[in-house]
């Protein structure tokens, strides 16, 4: 072993001991109570000492690309919402058509039709669900912003599958809307194309043409007539057109587009129950320019199906399609419930990475059962930079190809592991 005192250079073994020593001192000295801060390692201002998320996370710009796309049938030219249920993707149309359509991605052109007889489609803009019902939002209000017949249809699931749908209605108005004078086309903040259903309520996310914000309103999910109560608003610099929700993960994902038809996803996660803006808020651009995206749905929070309706203007024509995007690099850490604060490192540290920060090389040691697994290194936009197989024993990884900055070292099998690394 080299003489560390004389050389001024720490060997890998000494560096590991130094890191462990410093970590123990930090644990004994400073982490004695809950620390509030940004707990997301993907954020620019991630605080590894934080144990409680205070919603302060700030993110770099990121764009995601679709992994696959399918042409939707002509029948679905104005597809306007998506859910995944009964092992199928369900959609509806936003103009007079009173049918629901169900299909799977093995053959999108083959679909089943479920008519909702006795209903009228004034402007069906979104579909949502809970364990027992499908909900359809007839609340499109962009023509003049003055509809007084906003409603949500509630369809009992079993009856729908039996082709004898039992349907009731939830009527509502907005608590902040007092003026019902006609505004003209696309000139109101009381339009809506996105909502989610929780255990006892419906939450609306408005499409605000003037402010480019979205406001959240809540109302009961039982049939009746209600005033939807204003909860909060946030600026996403765009128009919200769809929403999907994982209630057991405190995750809402919205989709929409800018005034220049640049589609996006807006992630709300790690929030306090039903306080959707109390946690992380991250906007992702979708690499589908001039696509009027309308619906979004997921089952696992990692793979998302997104639909766009037919669009044609001047020399640009985009057909109706279904797309899939994978947000695993951005959400897998959160969805697996893995924490990366220093307390957890001390309790369970099956992989050691040192030195960290590093200039050129990092050394990785791990428990034997990780041998044969694969590591991946992502930047903070979710782009994979390096990957490889974990060989028996300690590994040396050259990170000289990385630009200076912060990265994530992730191993998903045989157990999930994530650690933030810094390239000096």
N, C-alpha and C positions, 0 to 999 in steps of 0.2 A: 504494500500500500504506500502511496506517496505521502510524504510528510506534509499534511495539510497546513501546518503552521508556517512552514518556511515557504511553501510554494504559493500560498494565497489562493489556491484552487481547491474546491471541495470535490472529492470523488463522488460518484453516484451514491455510494453507500452512506458517506458522511452527509451528503445533501438530504438524503431520506431521513436520517436521524435528526438533522437540524429542523426539517419541516415538521416532524412528529413532535419534537420538543416545543417548537413555537406554537404548534396547534394546541398542545396540552396547556401551555401557559395561557393562551387565549381563552380556552374553555374554562379554566379555573378562575380567570380574572375578570372576564368581561361578559360572558354569556351566562347570566344568572337569572334572567327574566325574559319575558317575551319582548322581542325587538321588532318594531314596525318598520317596514320598508318594502322595496321591490324584491320579490322572491322568485321571479322568473329569470332563469339563467340566459334566456335569449334576449333579454332587454339590455339596452346600452348601460343603464344605471343599476344593473343587478347588484344586490347587496347580499353576499354569502353569509353575513351575520344575521340577516333578517329571518324571523320565524313567523311573522304575521304580515300578510300582504295588505298594504294600505292603498293599493290602486295607483301608485305613482310611477309604474313602469313606463319607460319611453323606448320606442323601437326604431330601428333603421328601416328605411324603405325596403320593401321586398315585393317581388313579383313571382307568382306561381304559374306553371304551365299545365295544360291538360295532358292527361296520360292517354285518353282515348275519347273518341267522339262518334256518335251515331246520328244518322239522318232520321228525324221523326216523320211519321206519315203526314200526308197532306191534311188529314183530319185534325191534326194537332198544330196547325199553322200558327195559332195564337195561344199556345200553351202558356199557362200563367201561374202555376204552382205545382209543387211536388211533395209527396210523402212516400215513405217506404213502409209497406204493410202487407201481410199475408204473402211474403216472399215475392212481392211485385212492386214496381214503381207505379204510382198513381198520379194522374194529372187531370186537369180540366181546362176549359177554354173560357176566355173572358168576354165573349160577345154572343149572346142569345142562346148558345148551345147549352142544354141542360144535362149533358152526359158526363160521367166520369169514365176515364180510360185507364186500364191496367195492363202492364206488359213487363217483360224482363229483358235484360240486355243480351240474352242469347239470340233473340229475334225481335227486335224493336218493332218491325213492321207487322208482326202478328200481335194483336191486342184484343182485349175484351172490353165490351161496352156495357156500362151500367147506367141506364136512364134514371133520372130523378124526377119521375112524373109528378105533376102537380106544382112544380116550382117554376119560377121565372128567373132568368139570368139577366139582370140589369147590367151588372159589371162584376162578375166573379173574379176576384184578383188573387186569392190565396186559399190554400188548403192546409189544415193542421189536424191533429188527432190526439186522443188519449187512449186508455186501454179499452174503452167501450164505444167511443163515438168518433166519427169523422166530422170535421167542421169546415164549412166553406164560407169565406168572407165575401159577401155581396156588399162591398163598401168602397168600390172605386168611385172617386169623386172629383176627377180632374176636369170634367167638362165645364162646370161652372162653380164648383166648390160649395154648392148650396143644397145638396141632397138632404132631405128630412126623412128618408126611408132606409137608412143604413141598417144592415142586419147581418147576422151570421146564422147560416143553416147548420143544424145539428142532426146527423144521420146515425142511427144505431147500426153498429158494424155488422152484427149477425144478420139483421134484416136486409142489409145491402147485399151481402153475399147470397142471400136467398132470393134475390131479385124482387123483393117486396119492401123497399126501403121505408122505414118509419122515420119521419122528418118532423122536427119542431124548429122554432125560430127564436133567436135572441136579438131583440131590437135595441139600438143604442143611439146616443148622440154624444158629442164631445163637450166636456165641462167648460172648456175655454172658448167654444164657438158660440157667440151671441149674435153675430151678424150673418144673415143668410142671403145677402144681396149677391147676385151673380157676379162672378169674378172674371169670367172668360176662360178660355182653354188654358190648362197648365199654369194656373196663376193663383194657387191656393196652398195653404199649409194644413188643410184638413182633408187631404187625400190619404189613402192607406192601401198598401199592398202586402203587408207582412204582419203576421201575428203568431203567437205561440199559446199553447194551452198547458196550464200547470194543474196541480192537484185540485184546486178549487177556483181558479180564475183564468181569465183570458187577458193577455197583454198585447196591446196593439203597438206597432212601431210605424209611425206616420211617414208618409212620403211628402216632404215639404218642398214644394217647387220654388218658393220664394227664398227661403233661408238656406236651403241645402242642408238642413239639419233633420233630425228625427226626434219626435217626442214620444214618450211612452205613456200609454193610458191603460187603465185596468178596469175590468168589469166582471161580474159573476159569469160562470159558464152554464148556468141553468136558464131555461126558457123564461122570457119576461122582457120588460122594457126598462132600460137603465140609462143613467148618465155615466159615461165612461170617465173615470177620474184621472186627471193629469198627475203623473208621477215625477217625470224628469225629462230632460232633453239633452242631446249631445250633438256636436258638430262633426259630421263625417264627410262633408264636402261632396255630397252626392245624393242620389235618389234611391231609397230603399225599396226593393221589390219582392223580397222573400226572406223567410226565416225558418230555422230549424233549431231544435232544443233537445238537450240531453239533461233531464231533470236530476238524475243521480250524479251528474258530473259538474253541475253548475256551469254549463256551457251553452251559449247561444251563438249561432253563426248567422249573420245577415248577408244577403247578396243585393247587388244593385249596380248602378252605373252612373257615370258622370254626365254632365250635359253634352259632352262630346262622345257619348256612348263608349266610354272606357269602363269595362266591368270590374267589380271588386268584390272581395269578401271582407266582412268586418267581424272580428272575433271579440266576443265578450266572455271572459272565463275567470275562474277562481274568485267569484264574487260571493258576497254574503247572500243567503237565500232570498231570491226575488228582488234583491237590490242590484240590478244588472250592471250598473255603472260603478259599483264599489270595487271591482277587481280590475283585471287586465283588459285593455282596449287596444286592439291592433288591426290596422287596415292593410289588406294585401291586394295588390293589383293582379288581375287575371290576364294572361297573355292571349286575349281574344278581342282585339280592337274592333269597334263597330258592331258588337254583339249586344243586343237588348236582352240581357239576362233577366229571367222572371222568377225562377223557382230554385230552391236548394233543399237537399235532404241528405241525411246520413243515418247510419245505424250504429256505428262504432266511434264516431267523432274523428276518425282518421281519413276515411274515404268519403268524398262528397260528390253527389250528383247535382249537376247544375243544368238548367234548361234555358234556351233562348228562343224567342219567337221570331217569325219571319220578319225581315227588315229590308226595305229597299228605298234608297234615296240617291238621286243623281246617278252616279256611276257605281254605287256600292249596293250590292245585293247579298244578303246573308240568309240562308235557309234556316228553318227551324231545326234545332239539334239538341241532343243530350250529350253532356260532357262529364268526365270524371276527373277530379283532382285529388292528389294524395297530400295530406297535411301531416303525415307522420313525423317528419323532422321538426315540425313546429309545435305539435301538440302531444306527442307520445309521452314526453316527460311528465307533463301535467296530468294526462289521463291515467297513467299508471300509478299516480299518487306518490311518485318518487320525489323526495325533498333533497336539495343539495346544500342545505345549511350545514355549518361546521359541526353541530351536535350529531347529525346523522353520520358524518364522515368518521367521527370518533367511535360511534356505536358499531358501525358496520362498514368496514373498509376493505372489501375483497380485492380491490385494484388500487395500486399506488402509482402515481405519475409524478416524476421529479426530473430535473428541477422545474418549477413552475412559478414564475415565468421562465421561459427558455429562449435561447437565441437561435440555436441550430438543431439541437437534438433533445429528445425526451426519452426517458427510460420508463418502461411500464412493467411492473410486476403484478402478478395476479394469482389467485388460488388455482390449483390444478384443474378444477372442473371448468374453467374458462378456456382451456386449451382447445383449439379447433373452432372456437367462435370467431366472430368477425367484428372488428372495430370500424367505426366511421368517424371522420372529423368533418363537422359542418361549420360554416361561418354563421354569423348571427342573422342572416337572411334566410337560413334554411338550405343553403346550397352545399352539396357534398363536395369536399375538396380532396380528401384522402380516404382510403379504406384499405383493409388488409386482413389477413388471418392471424389469430393469436397463436403463435408457435409455443412449443413447450418451453417453460422457463421464462426468464426475463427477455423483453423485446427492446430493441433500440429503434426509434422511429425518427427519420430525418424530416424535420418540419421547416427546413430552409426554403422550401418552395412557397411557404405561406407568407403573405404580407404581414407586416406588423399589425397586431390587433388581437381580438378575443375570439376564441373558437370553442366549440363543444366537442368533447370526446365521448362517443356513445357506443355502448355495447348492448345489444338487445337480447342475446341468448348466451348462456342458459338462464340468466336473470338480467333484469334491466339495470344498467349502470350509466350514469352521466356525470361528467365533470367538466368544469370550465377550465380551459387552458389559455395561456397568454403567450403570444410570440412577440418577443422584444425586437 
